[in-house]
Each structure stands twice: as structure tokens, then as C-alpha cells.
């Protein structure tokens, strides 16, 4: 057996690790029924995305991996609206809870305003910033 350490694993190798882990977990707790989920904002006239949420649902949970708003859209309550739209779709898919994480204090406040509560943290995750893990019952 040989061990490789690399920054550039092939997509086939990465897929094999994910498939193996997914099969193992499915045997332990059942299939994840993982489905991608995105909520995107575009200008009224169309064009490129100016904000959005990207995540997935699995094991009856919503996970938000990325939430971004262009500078001019921040501070208008749109993060909460993006989360609300994703949560509505997650409920439709049978999800009972949601989780998200951040090390941005402004984002943390927005998530808390949307009903999320901190369940864990990693102090000094980057510089003096703490990474917060938040969840919400749907």
C-alpha cells in the first residue's frame, strides 16, 4: 500500500472517497437522500447572479454552505429572505432542522435574527475570529 499526499487529486479519486463514505454512512444510518439546493438573486432585467444561497438537504437537514450578497444588497434583510426561501424548500423536502456556520460577526447576527442559535464554536479560527456553528428547528 502507498500513501499519496497531494493538492491535485483526480476527480475520479475524489469521487471514490465520497462514494465510499456515502455508502458506509448509508449502511450505518440510512441513505442521505442528498439533494442540492440553491436560491439565487438576479437583477429584475436578468443577468448575472447578484446574491444567493447554495447548500443541500440530507438526512432531513438543510445545510447552507455558502450565502453571499453583493455589497449594494447588504443590510436590507435579504440574507433572512434567502434563508427563509431555502427553509421553505427544505420543509417541503421533509427536513426538520437546518444548520450553517460562519466566522463573520455580521453574518452571525443575520443568522441569529433569522432564528438560528449557536450550538458550538471554534475560537481563534482565523486570526481573532471565532467560527460559529448555528442551527434552527424547521
Backbone as JSON Lines, residues from 0, in Angstrom:
{"i":0,"aa":"X","n":[0.85,-1.16,0.0],"ca":[0.0,0.0,0.0],"c":[0.9,1.22,0.0]}
{"i":1,"aa":"X","n":[0.49,2.24,-0.76],"ca":[1.24,3.51,-0.77],"c":[0.28,4.63,-0.41]}
{"i":2,"aa":"X","n":[0.81,5.66,0.22],"ca":[0.02,6.82,0.61],"c":[0.49,8.02,-0.18]}
{"i":3,"aa":"X","n":[-0.48,8.73,-0.8],"ca":[-0.17,9.93,-1.57],"c":[-0.71,11.16,-0.85]}
{"i":4,"aa":"X","n":[0.08,12.2,-0.79],"ca":[-0.37,13.49,-0.29],"c":[-0.28,14.46,-1.46]}
{"i":5,"aa":"X","n":[-1.41,15.13,-1.77],"ca":[-1.44,15.94,-2.97],"c":[-2.44,17.07,-2.87]}
{"i":6,"aa":"X","n":[-2.19,18.12,-3.62],"ca":[-3.16,19.2,-3.78],"c":[-4.04,18.97,-5.01]}
{"i":7,"aa":"X","n":[-3.68,18.0,-5.82],"ca":[-4.33,17.84,-7.11],"c":[-4.79,16.41,-7.35]}
{"i":8,"aa":"X","n":[-5.62,15.89,-6.48],"ca":[-6.17,14.56,-6.7],"c":[-7.11,14.59,-7.89]}
{"i":9,"aa":"X","n":[-7.22,13.48,-8.58],"ca":[-8.13,13.43,-9.73],"c":[-9.58,13.45,-9.26]}
{"i":10,"aa":"X","n":[-10.46,13.92,-10.11],"ca":[-11.88,13.93,-9.76],"c":[-12.37,12.52,-9.51]}
{"i":11,"aa":"X","n":[-11.87,11.55,-10.25],"ca":[-12.26,10.15,-10.05],"c":[-11.86,9.67,-8.65]}
{"i":12,"aa":"X","n":[-10.67,10.05,-8.2],"ca":[-10.23,9.66,-6.86],"c":[-11.08,10.34,-5.79]}
{"i":13,"aa":"X","n":[-11.37,11.63,-5.98],"ca":[-12.22,12.34,-5.01],"c":[-13.61,11.73,-4.97]}
{"i":14,"aa":"X","n":[-14.16,11.41,-6.13],"ca":[-15.48,10.78,-6.2],"c":[-15.48,9.43,-5.49]}
{"i":15,"aa":"X","n":[-14.42,8.67,-5.63],"ca":[-14.33,7.34,-5.0],"c":[-14.38,7.47,-3.48]}
{"i":16,"aa":"X","n":[-13.67,8.44,-2.92],"ca":[-13.69,8.64,-1.46],"c":[-15.1,9.04,-1.02]}
{"i":17,"aa":"X","n":[-15.73,9.97,-1.73],"ca":[-17.08,10.39,-1.38],"c":[-18.07,9.23,-1.51]}
{"i":18,"aa":"X","n":[-17.98,8.47,-2.57],"ca":[-18.88,7.32,-2.76],"c":[-18.69,6.29,-1.65]}
{"i":19,"aa":"X","n":[-17.44,6.03,-1.28],"ca":[-17.18,5.08,-0.21],"c":[-17.74,5.53,1.12]}
{"i":20,"aa":"X","n":[-17.54,6.8,1.45],"ca":[-18.06,7.34,2.7],"c":[-19.59,7.35,2.69]}
{"i":21,"aa":"X","n":[-20.17,7.75,1.56],"ca":[-21.62,7.78,1.45],"c":[-22.21,6.38,1.65]}
{"i":22,"aa":"X","n":[-21.6,5.38,1.05],"ca":[-22.08,4.0,1.2],"c":[-21.94,3.53,2.65]}
{"i":23,"aa":"X","n":[-20.82,3.85,3.28],"ca":[-20.63,3.47,4.68],"c":[-21.7,4.11,5.56]}
{"i":24,"aa":"X","n":[-21.87,5.43,5.42],"ca":[-22.86,6.14,6.24],"c":[-24.27,5.63,6.0]}
{"i":25,"aa":"X","n":[-24.6,5.35,4.74],"ca":[-25.93,4.82,4.42],"c":[-26.16,3.49,5.12]}
{"i":26,"aa":"X","n":[-25.13,2.67,5.21],"ca":[-25.24,1.4,5.92],"c":[-25.43,1.59,7.42]}
{"i":27,"aa":"X","n":[-24.88,2.67,7.96],"ca":[-24.98,2.96,9.39],"c":[-26.3,3.62,9.77]}
{"i":28,"aa":"X","n":[-26.73,4.63,8.99],"ca":[-27.89,5.44,9.39],"c":[-28.95,5.59,8.31]}
{"i":29,"aa":"X","n":[-28.77,4.95,7.18],"ca":[-29.73,5.05,6.09],"c":[-29.24,6.03,5.03]}
{"i":30,"aa":"X","n":[-29.86,5.97,3.87],"ca":[-29.42,6.83,2.77],"c":[-29.65,8.31,3.08]}
{"i":31,"aa":"X","n":[-28.75,9.16,2.63],"ca":[-28.87,10.59,2.95],"c":[-29.93,11.31,2.13]}
{"i":32,"aa":"X","n":[-30.27,10.77,0.96],"ca":[-31.19,11.46,0.05],"c":[-30.71,12.9,-0.18]}
{"i":33,"aa":"X","n":[-29.43,13.03,-0.42],"ca":[-28.81,14.35,-0.61],"c":[-29.29,14.97,-1.91]}
{"i":34,"aa":"X","n":[-29.73,16.23,-1.79],"ca":[-30.2,16.99,-2.94],"c":[-29.67,18.41,-2.85]}
{"i":35,"aa":"X","n":[-29.13,18.88,-3.95],"ca":[-28.63,20.25,-4.0],"c":[-29.79,21.23,-3.84]}
{"i":36,"aa":"X","n":[-29.48,22.41,-3.32],"ca":[-30.48,23.45,-3.16],"c":[-29.79,24.8,-3.34]}
{"i":37,"aa":"X","n":[-30.36,25.64,-4.17],"ca":[-29.83,26.99,-4.33],"c":[-30.99,27.97,-4.44]}
{"i":38,"aa":"X","n":[-30.75,29.16,-3.94],"ca":[-31.69,30.28,-4.05],"c":[-30.85,31.44,-4.58]}
{"i":39,"aa":"X","n":[-31.16,31.9,-5.78],"ca":[-30.32,32.89,-6.44],"c":[-31.07,34.19,-6.67]}
{"i":40,"aa":"X","n":[-30.37,35.3,-6.54],"ca":[-30.91,36.62,-6.82],"c":[-30.28,37.17,-8.1]}
{"i":41,"aa":"X","n":[-31.13,37.71,-8.97],"ca":[-30.67,38.35,-10.2],"c":[-31.36,39.7,-10.32]}
{"i":42,"aa":"X","n":[-30.77,40.62,-11.06],"ca":[-31.46,41.88,-11.3],"c":[-32.8,41.63,-12.0]}
{"i":43,"aa":"X","n":[-33.73,42.55,-11.84],"ca":[-35.05,42.44,-12.49],"c":[-34.91,42.23,-14.0]}
{"i":44,"aa":"X","n":[-33.89,42.83,-14.58],"ca":[-33.68,42.75,-16.02],"c":[-32.93,41.49,-16.43]}
{"i":45,"aa":"X","n":[-32.62,40.62,-15.47],"ca":[-31.85,39.42,-15.76],"c":[-30.36,39.7,-15.62]}
{"i":46,"aa":"X","n":[-29.58,38.75,-16.02],"ca":[-28.13,38.94,-15.95],"c":[-27.51,38.06,-14.89]}
{"i":47,"aa":"X","n":[-26.27,38.37,-14.55],"ca":[-25.53,37.53,-13.6],"c":[-26.12,37.6,-12.19]}
{"i":48,"aa":"X","n":[-25.87,36.57,-11.45],"ca":[-26.31,36.47,-10.05],"c":[-25.67,37.6,-9.24]}
{"i":49,"aa":"X","n":[-26.49,38.22,-8.38],"ca":[-26.0,39.3,-7.52],"c":[-26.05,38.91,-6.04]}
{"i":50,"aa":"X","n":[-26.48,37.69,-5.8],"ca":[-26.52,37.16,-4.44],"c":[-27.14,35.79,-4.47]}
{"i":51,"aa":"X","n":[-26.93,35.04,-3.39],"ca":[-27.56,33.74,-3.36],"c":[-27.11,32.87,-2.21]}
{"i":52,"aa":"X","n":[-27.78,31.75,-2.12],"ca":[-27.53,30.73,-1.1],"c":[-27.34,29.42,-1.84]}
{"i":53,"aa":"X","n":[-26.31,28.67,-1.45],"ca":[-26.02,27.37,-2.05],"c":[-25.84,26.37,-0.91]}
{"i":54,"aa":"X","n":[-26.52,25.27,-0.99],"ca":[-26.39,24.24,0.03],"c":[-26.99,22.94,-0.45]}
{"i":55,"aa":"X","n":[-27.45,22.16,0.5],"ca":[-28.08,20.89,0.16],"c":[-28.94,20.42,1.33]}
{"i":56,"aa":"X","n":[-29.79,19.47,1.03],"ca":[-30.54,18.78,2.08],"c":[-30.07,17.33,2.11]}
{"i":57,"aa":"X","n":[-29.97,16.78,3.31],"ca":[-29.58,15.38,3.5],"c":[-29.98,14.96,4.91]}
{"i":58,"aa":"X","n":[-30.41,13.72,5.06],"ca":[-30.83,13.18,6.35],"c":[-31.83,14.11,7.05]}
{"i":59,"aa":"X","n":[-32.7,14.71,6.26],"ca":[-33.75,15.61,6.77],"c":[-33.2,16.86,7.44]}
{"i":60,"aa":"X","n":[-32.03,17.3,7.0],"ca":[-31.43,18.55,7.46],"c":[-31.16,19.42,6.24]}
{"i":61,"aa":"X","n":[-31.25,20.73,6.45],"ca":[-30.81,21.7,5.46],"c":[-29.43,22.18,5.9]}
{"i":62,"aa":"X","n":[-28.47,22.13,5.0],"ca":[-27.15,22.7,5.27],"c":[-26.89,23.81,4.27]}
{"i":63,"aa":"X","n":[-26.63,25.01,4.76],"ca":[-26.25,26.13,3.92],"c":[-24.74,26.22,3.91]}
{"i":64,"aa":"X","n":[-24.15,25.97,2.76],"ca":[-22.7,26.01,2.63],"c":[-22.18,27.4,2.3]}
{"i":65,"aa":"X","n":[-22.92,28.15,1.48],"ca":[-22.48,29.47,1.06],"c":[-23.69,30.4,0.98]}
{"i":66,"aa":"X","n":[-23.53,31.59,1.53],"ca":[-24.54,32.63,1.4],"c":[-23.78,33.93,1.14]}
{"i":67,"aa":"X","n":[-24.09,34.56,0.01],"ca":[-23.37,35.76,-0.39],"c":[-24.33,36.77,-0.99]}
{"i":68,"aa":"X","n":[-24.1,38.04,-0.67],"ca":[-24.83,39.16,-1.27],"c":[-23.83,40.18,-1.75]}
{"i":69,"aa":"X","n":[-24.05,40.73,-2.94],"ca":[-23.17,41.79,-3.43],"c":[-23.26,42.98,-2.47]}
{"i":70,"aa":"X","n":[-22.23,43.76,-2.46],"ca":[-22.09,44.85,-1.48],"c":[-23.34,45.73,-1.4]}
{"i":71,"aa":"X","n":[-23.9,46.1,-2.52],"ca":[-25.05,47.03,-2.51],"c":[-26.33,46.41,-1.97]}
{"i":72,"aa":"X","n":[-26.37,45.1,-1.83],"ca":[-27.57,44.42,-1.31],"c":[-27.52,44.15,0.19]}
{"i":73,"aa":"X","n":[-26.36,44.33,0.79],"ca":[-26.2,44.0,2.21],"c":[-26.95,44.98,3.09]}
{"i":74,"aa":"X","n":[-27.41,44.48,4.24],"ca":[-28.1,45.32,5.21],"c":[-29.56,45.58,4.89]}
{"i":75,"aa":"X","n":[-30.14,44.83,3.96],"ca":[-31.53,45.02,3.57],"c":[-32.43,43.86,3.97]}
{"i":76,"aa":"X","n":[-31.91,42.95,4.77],"ca":[-32.71,41.8,5.2],"c":[-32.78,40.68,4.19]}
{"i":77,"aa":"X","n":[-31.98,40.76,3.14],"ca":[-32.05,39.74,2.1],"c":[-31.46,38.4,2.53]}
{"i":78,"aa":"X","n":[-30.49,38.4,3.43],"ca":[-29.94,37.13,3.93],"c":[-31.07,36.33,4.58]}
{"i":79,"aa":"X","n":[-31.87,36.98,5.4],"ca":[-33.0,36.31,6.02],"c":[-34.01,35.8,5.02]}
{"i":80,"aa":"X","n":[-34.23,36.56,3.94],"ca":[-35.16,36.13,2.91],"c":[-34.62,34.93,2.14]}
{"i":81,"aa":"X","n":[-33.32,34.93,1.86],"ca":[-32.7,33.78,1.2],"c":[-32.83,32.54,2.09]}
{"i":82,"aa":"X","n":[-32.5,32.71,3.37],"ca":[-32.63,31.59,4.3],"c":[-34.07,31.1,4.37]}
{"i":83,"aa":"X","n":[-35.02,32.04,4.44],"ca":[-36.44,31.67,4.5],"c":[-36.88,30.86,3.29]}
{"i":84,"aa":"X","n":[-36.44,31.26,2.1],"ca":[-36.81,30.53,0.89],"c":[-36.2,29.13,0.9]}
{"i":85,"aa":"X","n":[-34.93,29.02,1.35],"ca":[-34.29,27.71,1.42],"c":[-34.97,26.83,2.47]}
{"i":86,"aa":"X","n":[-35.33,27.42,3.59],"ca":[-36.01,26.67,4.66],"c":[-37.37,26.16,4.2]}
{"i":87,"aa":"X","n":[-38.08,26.99,3.45],"ca":[-39.39,26.57,2.93],"c":[-39.24,25.36,2.02]}
{"i":88,"aa":"X","n":[-38.24,25.41,1.13],"ca":[-38.0,24.27,0.25],"c":[-37.55,23.05,1.06]}
{"i":89,"aa":"X","n":[-36.72,23.27,2.08],"ca":[-36.25,22.17,2.93],"c":[-37.44,21.5,3.64]}
{"i":90,"aa":"X","n":[-38.36,22.29,4.15],"ca":[-39.56,21.73,4.78],"c":[-40.35,20.89,3.78]}
{"i":91,"aa":"X","n":[-40.47,21.42,2.56],"ca":[-41.18,20.69,1.51],"c":[-40.51,19.34,1.25]}
{"i":92,"aa":"X","n":[-39.2,19.29,1.43],"ca":[-38.44,18.05,1.23],"c":[-38.46,17.16,2.47]}
{"i":93,"aa":"X","n":[-39.12,17.59,3.52],"ca":[-39.21,16.77,4.73],"c":[-38.17,17.06,5.79]}
{"i":94,"aa":"X","n":[-37.44,18.16,5.67],"ca":[-36.41,18.49,6.65],"c":[-37.03,19.02,7.94]}
{"i":95,"aa":"X","n":[-36.4,18.68,9.06],"ca":[-36.86,19.13,10.37],"c":[-35.96,20.2,10.98]}
{"i":96,"aa":"X","n":[-34.75,20.37,10.44],"ca":[-33.8,21.3,11.04],"c":[-32.83,21.82,9.98]}
{"i":97,"aa":"X","n":[-32.11,22.89,10.35],"ca":[-31.12,23.49,9.46],"c":[-29.88,23.86,10.25]}
{"i":98,"aa":"X","n":[-28.74,23.89,9.56],"ca":[-27.52,24.37,10.2],"c":[-26.66,25.14,9.2]}
{"i":99,"aa":"X","n":[-25.84,26.0,9.77],"ca":[-24.99,26.89,9.0],"c":[-23.8,27.25,9.89]}
{"i":100,"aa":"X","n":[-22.71,27.67,9.28],"ca":[-21.58,28.14,10.1],"c":[-20.98,29.39,9.47]}
{"i":101,"aa":"X","n":[-20.31,30.18,10.29],"ca":[-19.68,31.41,9.83],"c":[-18.61,31.87,10.8]}
{"i":102,"aa":"X","n":[-17.64,32.64,10.3],"ca":[-16.72,33.34,11.19],"c":[-16.85,34.84,10.99]}
{"i":103,"aa":"X","n":[-17.91,35.26,10.31],"ca":[-18.19,36.67,10.09],"c":[-19.21,37.14,11.12]}
{"i":104,"aa":"X","n":[-18.87,38.11,11.98],"ca":[-19.8,38.54,13.02],"c":[-21.08,39.17,12.48]}
{"i":105,"aa":"X","n":[-21.01,39.82,11.33],"ca":[-22.22,40.4,10.74],"c":[-23.15,39.28,10.27]}
{"i":106,"aa":"X","n":[-22.6,38.27,9.63],"ca":[-23.41,37.13,9.18],"c":[-24.01,36.4,10.38]}
{"i":107,"aa":"X","n":[-23.23,36.25,11.44],"ca":[-23.74,35.58,12.65],"c":[-24.98,36.3,13.16]}
{"i":108,"aa":"X","n":[-24.93,37.62,13.22],"ca":[-26.1,38.4,13.69],"c":[-27.29,38.2,12.76]}
{"i":109,"aa":"X","n":[-27.04,38.15,11.45],"ca":[-28.13,37.94,10.49],"c":[-28.76,36.57,10.68]}
{"i":110,"aa":"X","n":[-27.95,35.56,10.92],"ca":[-28.47,34.2,11.11],"c":[-29.26,34.12,12.42]}
{"i":111,"aa":"X","n":[-28.74,34.76,13.46],"ca":[-29.48,34.78,14.73],"c":[-30.81,35.51,14.57]}
{"i":112,"aa":"X","n":[-30.81,36.6,13.81],"ca":[-32.07,37.32,13.57],"c":[-33.07,36.46,12.81]}
{"i":113,"aa":"X","n":[-32.57,35.5,12.04],"ca":[-33.42,34.58,11.29],"c":[-33.83,33.37,12.12]}
{"i":114,"aa":"X","n":[-33.46,33.36,13.4],"ca":[-33.89,32.28,14.29],"c":[-32.89,31.19,14.56]}
{"i":115,"aa":"X","n":[-31.67,31.34,14.06],"ca":[-30.64,30.34,14.3],"c":[-29.98,30.6,15.66]}
{"i":116,"aa":"X","n":[-29.54,29.54,16.32],"ca":[-28.89,29.64,17.63],"c":[-27.54,28.92,17.57]}
{"i":117,"aa":"X","n":[-26.56,29.49,18.22],"ca":[-25.22,28.89,18.26],"c":[-25.26,27.59,19.06]}
{"i":118,"aa":"X","n":[-24.67,26.53,18.49],"ca":[-24.54,25.27,19.22],"c":[-23.08,24.86,19.41]}
{"i":119,"aa":"X","n":[-22.17,25.62,18.83],"ca":[-20.75,25.32,19.02],"c":[-19.9,26.39,18.39]}
{"i":120,"aa":"X","n":[-18.62,26.38,18.74],"ca":[-17.71,27.38,18.19],"c":[-16.27,26.87,18.21]}
{"i":121,"aa":"X","n":[-15.46,27.48,17.35],"ca":[-14.02,27.25,17.31],"c":[-13.34,28.6,17.5]}
{"i":122,"aa":"X","n":[-12.92,28.91,18.73],"ca":[-12.26,30.2,18.98],"c":[-10.99,30.34,18.16]}
{"i":123,"aa":"X","n":[-10.69,31.59,17.77],"ca":[-9.48,31.91,17.02],"c":[-9.34,31.04,15.77]}
{"i":124,"aa":"X","n":[-10.46,30.83,15.08],"ca":[-10.46,30.02,13.86],"c":[-9.54,30.64,12.81]}
{"i":125,"aa":"X","n":[-9.68,31.94,12.63],"ca":[-8.79,32.67,11.74],"c":[-8.5,34.02,12.41]}
{"i":126,"aa":"X","n":[-7.24,34.27,12.72],"ca":[-6.91,35.46,13.48],"c":[-7.61,35.4,14.82]}
{"i":127,"aa":"X","n":[-8.27,36.49,15.19],"ca":[-9.03,36.52,16.45],"c":[-10.49,36.14,16.26]}
{"i":128,"aa":"X","n":[-10.88,35.78,15.06],"ca":[-12.27,35.47,14.79],"c":[-12.62,34.04,15.2]}
{"i":129,"aa":"X","n":[-13.81,33.92,15.77],"ca":[-14.36,32.62,16.16],"c":[-15.27,32.13,15.06]}
{"i":130,"aa":"X","n":[-15.21,30.86,14.77],"ca":[-16.15,30.25,13.83],"c":[-17.31,29.7,14.63]}
{"i":131,"aa":"X","n":[-18.53,30.12,14.26],"ca":[-19.73,29.73,14.97],"c":[-20.54,28.75,14.14]}
{"i":132,"aa":"X","n":[-21.1,27.77,14.81],"ca":[-21.98,26.79,14.2],"c":[-23.38,27.04,14.78]}
{"i":133,"aa":"X","n":[-24.35,27.22,13.89],"ca":[-25.7,27.59,14.3],"c":[-26.71,26.6,13.73]}
{"i":134,"aa":"X","n":[-27.81,26.41,14.45],"ca":[-28.87,25.52,13.96],"c":[-30.23,26.14,14.25]}
{"i":135,"aa":"X","n":[-31.22,25.56,13.6],"ca":[-32.6,26.05,13.75],"c":[-33.54,24.89,13.48]}
{"i":136,"aa":"X","n":[-34.56,24.76,14.29],"ca":[-35.62,23.79,14.02],"c":[-36.53,24.37,12.95]}
{"i":137,"aa":"X","n":[-36.91,23.53,12.02],"ca":[-37.82,23.97,10.99],"c":[-39.22,23.5,11.34]}
